[in-house]
Structure formats: C-alpha cells, structure tokens
Amino acid sequence: FSHIKRRPSHLLSGLLRCGVCGSGLSVHDRDKSCKTRVRCSAVRESGSCSNRRILYLPEIEKAVLDGMREQLKAPELIEAYVRKYNEERRRLAAQAN
C-alpha cells in the first residue's frame, strides 16, 4: 500500500503559506465547535517566525472558493486554473518523494 497516494486532508493542503516567513501553514487544532484552525508551521516547529496568528481553515477555504467563483466565470480561465492547480499538486508530490 505504500505506492498508493492518499488525498490531501483539506482542499488547500500544502498550498497555504505564512505571509511573514513563507513557511507552510499547518493544522494547529480544532476549537470547541470542531472548526479546524491553522498557523505557521515555523512557529509551531521552531518558533522562528513572529506570526503568532491562528486562522480558521473553513474561513480561508470559503474566501478562496468565493474568489475563484468570481474570478473563474469564463471557461478558459477555469481550464487555466485547473491546469495550474494540477501542476502545483504534481510539484508538491515530487518534493515529498
């Protein structure tokens, strides 16, 4: 089973970056209502980033999807987006190997 790739846990897994240091954002925890929260992985792993903000993943995903709906109304733009998204996923998968 080691050759089977699992799907990312979240829509934007591996794609979110810290605005301060550029490190990835990773799941921090869930709040009392079970909403997933993310934060800079450099803060969590080494404390080397000053960005201590904790963000709600559902809010980020909603903002991204709302923006995509607005920006990608033209079929040719949707095609370009899907192509770029798949390229980035392949690049990230290659880095992981």
GROMACS elastic network, one bead per residue, 0.5 to 0.9 nm:
[ bonds ]
;  ai    aj funct       b0    kb
    1     4     6  0.54501   500
    1     5     6  0.86381   500
    2     5     6  0.76165   500
    6     9     6  0.85587   500
    7    10     6  0.85383   500
    8    11     6  0.69937   500
    8    12     6  0.80714   500
    8    13     6  0.58257   500
    8    14     6  0.81934   500
    9    12     6  0.85725   500
    9    13     6  0.66079   500
   10    13     6  0.51640   500
   10    14     6  0.89367   500
   10    57     6  0.88338   500
   11    15     6  0.89560   500
   11    61     6  0.73244   500
   12    15     6  0.53547   500
   12    16     6  0.64839   500
   12    57     6  0.89386   500
   12    60     6  0.89652   500
   12    61     6  0.72037   500
   13    16     6  0.69890   500
   13    25     6  0.85858   500
   13    26     6  0.81290   500
   14    17     6  0.82472   500
   14    24     6  0.68218   500
   14    25     6  0.77260   500
   14    26     6  0.82081   500
   14    89     6  0.84167   500
   14    92     6  0.74282   500
   15    24     6  0.73585   500
   15    25     6  0.81664   500
   15    88     6  0.84614   500
   15    89     6  0.86593   500
   15    92     6  0.88281   500
   16    23     6  0.85545   500
   16    24     6  0.58057   500
   16    25     6  0.54987   500
   16    26     6  0.82267   500
   17    20     6  0.87232   500
   17    21     6  0.82220   500
   17    22     6  0.53081   500
   17    23     6  0.55134   500
   17    25     6  0.54164   500
   17    40     6  0.75497   500
   18    21     6  0.57398   500
   18    23     6  0.53487   500
   18    24     6  0.59552   500
   18    25     6  0.60658   500
   18    39     6  0.79013   500
   18    40     6  0.56189   500
   18    41     6  0.82902   500
   18    42     6  0.88572   500
   18    51     6  0.77499   500
   19    22     6  0.58716   500
   19    23     6  0.83067   500
   19    40     6  0.89028   500
   19    51     6  0.81680   500
   20    23     6  0.82894   500
   20    40     6  0.89225   500
   20    49     6  0.73037   500
   20    50     6  0.74388   500
   20    51     6  0.63185   500
   21    24     6  0.89094   500
   21    40     6  0.84629   500
   21    42     6  0.81176   500
   21    48     6  0.87913   500
   21    49     6  0.63049   500
   21    50     6  0.82792   500
   21    51     6  0.80619   500
   22    25     6  0.88669   500
   22    40     6  0.85879   500
   23    40     6  0.64398   500
   23    41     6  0.63436   500
   23    42     6  0.62051   500
   23    49     6  0.87422   500
   24    39     6  0.84503   500
   24    40     6  0.61194   500
   24    41     6  0.57879   500
   24    42     6  0.77641   500
   25    28     6  0.87635   500
   25    38     6  0.60615   500
   25    39     6  0.52038   500
   25    41     6  0.53795   500
   25    42     6  0.84344   500
   26    37     6  0.84522   500
   26    38     6  0.52516   500
   26    39     6  0.57145   500
   26    40     6  0.63338   500
   26    41     6  0.55436   500
   26    44     6  0.87939   500
   27    30     6  0.83615   500
   27    36     6  0.68906   500
   27    37     6  0.58712   500
   27    39     6  0.66075   500
   27    40     6  0.88547   500
   27    41     6  0.84604   500
   27    57     6  0.82734   500
   28    36     6  0.75654   500
   28    37     6  0.54699   500
   28    39     6  0.59267   500
   28    40     6  0.86926   500
   28    41     6  0.86103   500
   28    44     6  0.82354   500
   28    54     6  0.77690   500
   29    34     6  0.86697   500
   29    35     6  0.83305   500
   29    36     6  0.59762   500
   29    37     6  0.54193   500
   29    38     6  0.70859   500
   30    33     6  0.75290   500
   30    35     6  0.51384   500
   30    37     6  0.56375   500
   30    38     6  0.88283   500
   30    56     6  0.88977   500
   31    34     6  0.50955   500
   31    35     6  0.54719   500
   31    36     6  0.67653   500
   31    37     6  0.71904   500
   32    35     6  0.74751   500
   35    56     6  0.69123   500
   35    57     6  0.75414   500
   35    58     6  0.71541   500
   36    55     6  0.85636   500
   36    56     6  0.60009   500
   36    57     6  0.55958   500
   36    58     6  0.70141   500
   37    54     6  0.63363   500
   37    55     6  0.54042   500
   37    57     6  0.54531   500
   37    58     6  0.82585   500
   38    41     6  0.86404   500
   38    53     6  0.86666   500
   38    54     6  0.57048   500
   38    55     6  0.52672   500
   38    56     6  0.62476   500
   38    57     6  0.61592   500
   39    42     6  0.87188   500
   39    43     6  0.76389   500
   39    44     6  0.77373   500
   39    51     6  0.82579   500
   39    52     6  0.73001   500
   39    53     6  0.63833   500
   39    55     6  0.62928   500
   39    56     6  0.89111   500
   40    43     6  0.55111   500
   40    44     6  0.67569   500
   40    45     6  0.89018   500
   40    49     6  0.76401   500
   40    51     6  0.68994   500
   40    52     6  0.74649   500
   40    53     6  0.79010   500
   40    54     6  0.80396   500
   41    44     6  0.50386   500
   41    45     6  0.59262   500
   41    46     6  0.82304   500
   41    47     6  0.87383   500
   41    49     6  0.87043   500
   42    45     6  0.51374   500
   42    46     6  0.55240   500
   42    47     6  0.59021   500
   42    48     6  0.57800   500
   42    49     6  0.57445   500
   42    51     6  0.89615   500
   43    46     6  0.57647   500
   43    48     6  0.58193   500
   43    49     6  0.52157   500
   43    50     6  0.72220   500
   43    51     6  0.71366   500
   43    52     6  0.69303   500
   44    47     6  0.60163   500
   44    48     6  0.87003   500
   44    49     6  0.89167   500
   45    48     6  0.81544   500
   46    49     6  0.80238   500
   47    50     6  0.76454   500
   49    52     6  0.77517   500
   51    54     6  0.87539   500
   55    58     6  0.89865   500
   55    59     6  0.80003   500
   55    60     6  0.77781   500
   56    59     6  0.55024   500
   56    60     6  0.65700   500
   56    61     6  0.88981   500
   57    60     6  0.50488   500
   57    61     6  0.61004   500
   57    62     6  0.85026   500
   58    61     6  0.50892   500
   58    62     6  0.60357   500
   58    63     6  0.85765   500
   59    62     6  0.50810   500
   59    63     6  0.61508   500
   59    64     6  0.86046   500
   60    63     6  0.51658   500
   60    64     6  0.61831   500
   60    65     6  0.85872   500
   61    64     6  0.51265   500
   61    65     6  0.60515   500
   61    66     6  0.84374   500
   62    65     6  0.51309   500
   62    66     6  0.59106   500
   62    67     6  0.84006   500
   63    66     6  0.51301   500
   63    67     6  0.60635   500
   63    68     6  0.85172   500
   64    67     6  0.51270   500
   64    68     6  0.61023   500
   64    69     6  0.86252   500
   65    69     6  0.60849   500
   65    70     6  0.85976   500
   66    69     6  0.51257   500
   66    70     6  0.63437   500
   66    71     6  0.86412   500
   67    70     6  0.51619   500
   67    71     6  0.59936   500
   67    72     6  0.82324   500
   68    71     6  0.50422   500
   68    72     6  0.54626   500
   68    73     6  0.82215   500
   68    78     6  0.88384   500
   69    72     6  0.54991   500
   69    73     6  0.63677   500
   70    73     6  0.62393   500
   71    74     6  0.80094   500
   71    77     6  0.80019   500
   71    78     6  0.88554   500
   72    75     6  0.72279   500
   72    76     6  0.83192   500
   72    77     6  0.54220   500
   72    78     6  0.53677   500
   72    81     6  0.80095   500
   73    76     6  0.87422   500
   73    77     6  0.72836   500
   73    78     6  0.72580   500
   74    77     6  0.53961   500
   74    78     6  0.65323   500
   74    79     6  0.89389   500
   75    78     6  0.50583   500
   75    79     6  0.62726   500
   75    80     6  0.87056   500
   76    79     6  0.51124   500
   76    80     6  0.62819   500
   76    81     6  0.86605   500
   77    80     6  0.50228   500
   77    81     6  0.60867   500
   77    82     6  0.86099   500
   78    81     6  0.50407   500
   78    82     6  0.61604   500
   78    83     6  0.85615   500
   79    82     6  0.52477   500
   79    83     6  0.62105   500
   79    84     6  0.87211   500
   80    83     6  0.51456   500
   80    84     6  0.62415   500
   80    85     6  0.85633   500
   81    84     6  0.51637   500
   81    85     6  0.59710   500
   81    86     6  0.85288   500
   82    85     6  0.50347   500
   82    86     6  0.60942   500
   82    87     6  0.85069   500
   83    86     6  0.53226   500
   83    87     6  0.62074   500
   83    88     6  0.87356   500
   84    88     6  0.61599   500
   84    89     6  0.86016   500
   85    88     6  0.52068   500
   85    89     6  0.62346   500
   85    90     6  0.86942   500
   86    89     6  0.50246   500
   86    90     6  0.61507   500
   86    91     6  0.85378   500
   87    90     6  0.51549   500
   87    91     6  0.61433   500
   87    92     6  0.86559   500
   88    92     6  0.61171   500
   88    93     6  0.84929   500
   89    92     6  0.51422   500
   89    93     6  0.60874   500
   89    94     6  0.85791   500
   90    93     6  0.50169   500
   90    94     6  0.60949   500
   90    95     6  0.86183   500
   91    94     6  0.51332   500
   91    95     6  0.62906   500
   91    96     6  0.87406   500
   92    95     6  0.50696   500
   92    96     6  0.62774   500
   92    97     6  0.88855   500
   93    96     6  0.50864   500
   93    97     6  0.65252   500
   94    97     6  0.52979   500
